[in-house]
């Protein structure tokens, strides 16, 4: 059985036996839970990371996830790319926690999934600051004084949160191989049109970017049953084909 959920940000209570039983879920070794980005496991290679890896290693089910924007991409790159179920992955915890790379088409339990993680951070009004900048301390003080959220380059923010041209082209090539038809799409953010439904004018928080526009182009050609995504911290059925997930765990809509 396959289940899908939204951002976890390093909080894994929803995967506890108690919480899952309360929702009527008794997951087994053959089951999968897909996280739509901002999983939060690969942040720092420290004791917490090792403890959390042991936590997931002890679970009967396998966690699959796509990148979010709050990820340590330097840490992720330390894990080798391998082939799994038709696409590229990184095994974070062997056979228990598997990162599904961007632009891939996987076959899982007889269903096809197109995966494309990443999103633009919106909590950087105070800037992305570089410790090497001679003006770094003053910029931190300014952001704190104005109570604006800021991030630090390659410590709490990475430019890889948005895809490269090669990653986007690889996604197109893989979709061409399946004639632009998959059962499900898993991403972190969504297309510009769907984002505008979630975040209407005039008080917009999320601006279009290279990835939302890429998804917009894919929506014009891609056939799919349901598109699941996270990032916006709500649980909401947008329409018959799009579902925003945060804390809810759902089964994919059947064809």
C-alpha positions as CSV (number, residue, x, y, z in Angstrom):
1,X,0.0,0.0,0.0
2,X,1.2,3.6,-0.8
3,X,0.5,6.6,1.4
4,X,1.3,10.2,0.8
5,X,1.9,13.1,3.3
6,X,3.2,16.6,3.4
7,X,6.2,18.5,5.0
8,X,7.5,17.0,8.2
9,X,10.4,19.4,8.9
10,X,12.1,16.9,11.1
11,X,9.0,16.2,13.2
12,X,8.2,12.5,12.9
13,X,5.4,12.0,15.4
14,X,2.9,11.2,12.5
15,X,5.0,8.1,11.9
16,X,4.8,6.8,15.4
17,X,3.0,3.5,16.0
18,X,0.5,5.2,18.3
19,X,-0.4,8.0,15.8
20,X,-0.7,5.6,12.9
21,X,-2.9,3.1,14.8
22,X,-5.1,6.0,15.9
23,X,-5.7,6.7,12.1
24,X,-6.4,3.0,11.5
25,X,-3.1,2.4,9.7
26,X,-1.0,-0.7,10.4
27,X,1.8,-0.4,7.9
28,X,3.8,-3.4,6.9
29,X,7.2,-4.1,5.2
30,X,5.7,-3.8,1.7
31,X,4.1,-0.4,2.4
32,X,5.4,3.0,1.4
33,X,4.9,6.6,2.7
34,X,5.8,9.4,0.3
35,X,6.7,12.8,1.8
36,X,6.2,15.8,-0.5
37,X,9.4,17.6,0.4
38,X,10.9,19.3,3.5
39,X,11.4,15.9,5.1
40,X,14.0,17.4,7.4
41,X,16.2,14.3,7.9
42,X,19.3,15.4,5.9
43,X,20.0,18.7,7.7
44,X,23.2,18.0,9.8
45,X,25.3,14.9,10.0
46,X,25.2,14.7,13.8
47,X,23.8,12.6,16.6
48,X,20.3,13.7,15.9
49,X,20.6,12.5,12.3
50,X,21.9,9.1,13.3
51,X,19.2,8.7,15.9
52,X,16.5,9.6,13.4
53,X,18.0,7.2,10.9
54,X,17.8,4.4,13.5
55,X,14.1,5.4,14.1
56,X,13.3,4.9,10.4
57,X,15.5,1.8,10.1
58,X,13.2,0.2,12.8
59,X,10.0,0.9,10.9
60,X,8.4,-1.8,8.8
61,X,7.5,0.6,6.0
62,X,9.7,2.6,3.6
63,X,9.8,6.3,3.4
64,X,10.1,7.9,-0.1
65,X,10.6,11.7,-0.4
66,X,11.3,14.5,-2.8
67,X,13.4,17.5,-2.0
68,X,11.9,20.6,-0.5
69,X,13.4,24.1,-0.2
70,X,14.4,23.6,3.4
71,X,17.1,21.0,2.7
72,X,20.9,20.8,3.1
73,X,21.8,20.1,-0.5
74,X,25.5,19.8,0.3
75,X,24.7,16.9,2.8
76,X,22.3,15.3,0.3
77,X,25.0,15.3,-2.4
78,X,27.2,13.0,-0.2
79,X,24.8,10.1,-1.0
80,X,25.4,8.4,-4.3
81,X,22.9,8.3,-7.0
82,X,21.5,4.8,-7.8
83,X,18.8,3.3,-9.9
84,X,15.6,2.1,-8.3
85,X,12.2,1.2,-9.8
86,X,13.0,2.9,-13.0
87,X,14.5,6.2,-11.8
88,X,17.4,7.8,-10.0
89,X,17.4,7.8,-6.2
90,X,19.7,8.3,-3.2
91,X,19.5,5.7,-0.4
92,X,19.6,7.8,2.9
93,X,18.8,4.7,5.0
94,X,19.2,1.6,2.9
95,X,15.8,0.4,1.8
96,X,14.1,2.4,4.4
97,X,14.5,6.1,3.5
98,X,14.9,6.8,-0.2
99,X,15.2,10.2,-1.9
100,X,13.4,10.3,-5.3
101,X,15.4,12.6,-7.6
102,X,14.0,15.3,-9.8
103,X,12.5,14.6,-13.2
104,X,12.2,10.8,-12.7
105,X,9.4,8.3,-13.5
106,X,9.1,5.5,-11.1
107,X,6.9,2.4,-11.1
108,X,5.7,1.5,-7.6
109,X,3.1,-1.2,-7.0
110,X,2.2,-1.1,-10.7
111,X,1.6,2.7,-10.7
112,X,3.8,5.3,-12.3
113,X,5.0,8.4,-10.4
114,X,6.7,11.5,-11.8
115,X,8.8,13.2,-9.1
116,X,10.2,16.7,-9.0
117,X,11.2,18.2,-5.7
118,X,12.3,21.7,-4.9
119,X,10.7,25.1,-4.3
120,X,11.6,28.8,-3.8
121,X,11.9,29.8,-0.2
122,X,9.6,32.7,0.7
123,X,10.9,33.2,4.3
124,X,13.9,35.2,3.2
125,X,12.7,38.8,3.4
126,X,15.8,39.7,5.4
127,X,18.0,38.3,2.6
128,X,20.3,35.3,2.0
129,X,23.4,36.3,3.9
130,X,26.9,35.2,3.3
131,X,29.3,34.9,6.2
132,X,32.1,35.8,3.8
133,X,30.5,39.2,3.2
134,X,32.4,41.9,5.1
135,X,29.0,43.5,5.8
136,X,27.5,40.3,7.2
137,X,27.2,41.3,10.9
138,X,25.5,44.6,9.9
139,X,23.1,42.8,7.6
140,X,22.2,40.3,10.4
141,X,21.6,43.2,12.8
142,X,19.4,45.0,10.3
143,X,17.3,41.9,9.6
144,X,16.8,41.3,13.3
145,X,16.0,44.9,14.0
146,X,13.4,44.9,11.3
147,X,12.2,41.4,12.4
148,X,12.6,40.0,8.9
149,X,13.4,36.3,8.4
150,X,16.8,35.7,6.9
151,X,18.9,32.7,5.9
152,X,22.6,31.9,5.7
153,X,24.2,30.8,2.4
154,X,25.0,27.0,2.5
155,X,24.0,26.8,6.2
156,X,20.3,27.3,6.1
157,X,19.7,28.1,2.4
158,X,21.0,26.5,-0.8
159,X,20.6,27.8,-4.4
160,X,19.9,24.1,-5.4
161,X,16.4,24.5,-3.9
162,X,15.4,25.4,-7.5
163,X,16.3,23.1,-10.3
164,X,19.0,23.4,-12.9
165,X,18.2,23.5,-16.6
166,X,19.6,20.0,-17.0
167,X,17.2,18.6,-14.3
168,X,14.2,20.2,-16.0
169,X,15.3,18.8,-19.4
170,X,15.8,15.4,-17.9
171,X,12.2,15.5,-16.6
172,X,11.0,16.3,-20.1
173,X,13.0,13.5,-21.6
174,X,11.7,11.0,-19.1
175,X,8.1,12.1,-19.6
176,X,8.5,11.8,-23.4
177,X,9.5,8.2,-22.9
178,X,6.1,7.6,-21.3
179,X,4.2,9.8,-23.8
180,X,3.5,12.4,-21.0
181,X,1.2,10.0,-19.2
182,X,1.7,8.9,-15.5
183,X,-0.6,7.9,-12.7
184,X,0.6,10.4,-10.1
185,X,2.9,13.5,-9.7
186,X,4.8,14.1,-6.5
187,X,6.4,17.6,-6.0
188,X,7.0,20.1,-3.3
189,X,5.5,23.2,-4.9
190,X,3.0,23.4,-7.7
191,X,2.2,25.1,-11.0
192,X,1.8,28.9,-11.1
193,X,-2.0,28.5,-11.8
194,X,-2.6,26.3,-8.8
195,X,-0.4,28.5,-6.6
196,X,-2.5,31.5,-7.6
197,X,-5.6,29.6,-6.4
198,X,-3.9,29.1,-3.0
199,X,-2.5,32.5,-2.8
200,X,-4.8,35.0,-4.7
201,X,-4.1,38.6,-5.3
202,X,-3.8,41.3,-3.9
203,X,-2.0,39.9,-0.8
204,X,0.3,37.5,-2.5
205,X,3.0,35.7,-0.6
206,X,4.2,33.4,-3.3
207,X,5.6,34.7,-6.6
208,X,5.9,32.7,-9.8
209,X,9.4,31.2,-10.4
210,X,11.3,29.0,-12.7
211,X,9.8,25.8,-11.1
212,X,6.2,26.9,-10.9
213,X,6.4,28.0,-14.5
214,X,8.0,24.7,-15.5
215,X,5.1,22.9,-13.8
216,X,2.7,25.2,-15.6
217,X,4.1,24.0,-19.0
218,X,4.0,20.4,-17.9
219,X,0.3,20.7,-16.9
220,X,-0.5,21.6,-20.6
221,X,0.7,18.2,-21.8
222,X,0.8,15.8,-18.9
223,X,-1.9,13.2,-18.3
224,X,-2.2,12.2,-14.6
225,X,-4.8,11.1,-12.1
226,X,-3.6,13.2,-9.2
227,X,-0.9,15.7,-8.4
228,X,0.2,15.8,-4.7
229,X,2.4,18.5,-3.3
230,X,3.4,20.2,0.0
231,X,5.2,23.5,0.8
232,X,2.2,25.7,1.6
233,X,1.5,24.2,5.0
234,X,-2.2,23.4,4.6
235,X,-4.2,20.3,3.8
236,X,-6.5,21.2,1.0
237,X,-8.1,19.5,-2.0
238,X,-7.7,22.1,-4.8
239,X,-9.7,20.4,-7.5
240,X,-10.3,16.9,-8.8
241,X,-6.7,16.5,-9.8
242,X,-4.6,18.5,-7.3
243,X,-4.2,18.0,-3.6
244,X,-2.1,20.0,-1.2
245,X,-0.8,18.0,1.8
246,X,0.7,19.1,5.1
247,X,0.0,16.9,8.2
248,X,-2.6,14.5,6.6
249,X,-1.6,11.1,5.4
250,X,-3.7,9.9,2.4
251,X,-3.9,7.1,0.0
252,X,-3.5,8.0,-3.7
253,X,-6.7,8.6,-5.5
254,X,-7.4,5.5,-7.5
255,X,-7.9,5.6,-11.3
